[in-house]
Amino acid sequence: MRNPGWILVIIGLLITGIGVVWLFAPSIPLFGKLPGDIRIDRENFRFYFPLTTCILLSLLLTGIMWLVRYFSQ
């Protein structure tokens, strides 16, 4: 991958992938509603932190990056 054009292609695909996930995330049934996600609802206050969802996404992206690095050698 010495050609900078490939880097731009990969960045473009990543941005497109993020956009697709952003569009379809509300329709994914378990996305953001897993056990371990922190949700506090009060009368005038709402706090939500998807802890478990963030950990699972991190593991998924780490695995994908590992596979890309493994097969690119």
N, C-alpha and C positions, 0 to 999 in steps of 0.2 A: 504494500500500500504506500508506495512512494509518491504517487500522483495525488496532488491536493484535490483533484476533482472527485475522487472516491470519498474523501472525507466529507465534502459538501453533499454528496449523494446520501451518505449514511446519516448525516445530520438532518437532511430533509425527510428521510424515511422515519427517523425518530420523532420529528415534529408532527408528521402526518399520523403516526401511531398514537401519539398523545392526544391529538385532536379527535381521532376516532373513539378512543376510550372516553374522552370527555363528553362526547355526544351520547354514547350508549351506556355510560355508567349509571344513570338513574334507572334504567330498565334491567340492570343486573340485580337479581333478587337478594343475594347475600352481600353485595358490595357495600360496606359501611355498616352492616348490621350484625357483625360477628360477636360472639361472646368475648369480652375483654375490651370492646370499644366503649369509651367513656361518654356517657350522655347524661346531662343534667338539664332538666326542664323545670323552670320556676314560672311564676306568674308573669314577670317582666324580664326574664332572663333565660337565655338558651345557650348552653355550651356543649360542644360536641368535639371529641377528639378520637379519631378512628385508630387506636393504638394497634390492635390486632391486624387490621387491614393493612396498615403501614408496614408491619413486620412481614406479613405474607407477600406483599408487593416487593419489598426489599429482597426477600429470598428468591422470588421469581426472577427479578431483574439480575441478581447476582448469578443465578444459574444460567440465564441466557448469555450474559457476558462471559462466563466461564466457557460455555460451549463455543461461542464465537472465537475466543482466544485459542481454545484447544484445536479447533478445526482450521484456523488460519495459519498454524505453524507448519 
